[in-house]
Amino acid sequence: MTTEGVWMSPSGNKVFIPLENNPEVFTGLVHDLGVSPELGFYDVYSLDEPALLAMVPRPVHSLIFITPAPMYSAVRKEDGLVWWAAEREAQSDFKLTYDKSGEDEPVTWFLQTIGNTCGLIALLHSVANGEAKKYIQEGSLLDRLIKEGNPLKPKDRADVLYNSEELEKVFMKSAKKGDTSAPQADEACGYHFLAFTKGKDGHLWELEGCCDGPIDRGALPEDADLLSDEALDKGVRRFLKHANGNLEFSIVALATRGEE
């Protein structure tokens, strides 16, 4: 039985309603998935103003950066990387080259195969890695999805998410919340949701479900969280230098919650 709000594209691919970029919606979704209430998402209003940075509890375990296409494309061009989803659409025989799984991976990466789930995949990347992973409750939906998917190669791991009706229902509960009305599943989004997190190897990793695997952005000091200058310089700030006055981006931090 199809979950209300799930749509099948003309090509037969599953599509969800896009998730609103809203820290309260993000927080509610990860809690429903099985992340401890000790973690929450917070808007990052500035990377330079101490008073605004102080509004975000520390430590920050992951960042989600929502970027418009020009910024995204400029950094991908600098790095000599392609947006794998575009290549996949252009070439019917295009193959994913990343094939790590389990203990071979410094981070857990999910290939996006459900339409309009850029936000969901970014959330999964942010909580399934680094220190945040310790806050996933035993036996929860998220715990079960990760344990089932981790030993598998990327396409089989993606199928674990694709075939989960329980994930559909939990996601749709959050997708219908927020300050704006939920868009239709067939409406285009036009932004990229990137997750930045620290891997088991102590490196900063950039994760996006439409790329050819996770991207290693280099080593971080042991005590550096994701809102440290070291992490920002290797990650988000590389995109922001291509903003050219475009303010249509946002940054959301996953942090250990302070006193509410």
Helices and strands as residue ranges (DSSP letters): E 7-8, E 14-15, H 23-33, E 39-43, H 50-53, E 60-68, H 69-79, H 84-90, G 102-104, H 118-127, G 130-135, H 141-149, H 154-162, H 165-175, E 191-198, E 203-207, E 215-219, H 229-234, H 236-240, E 250-256
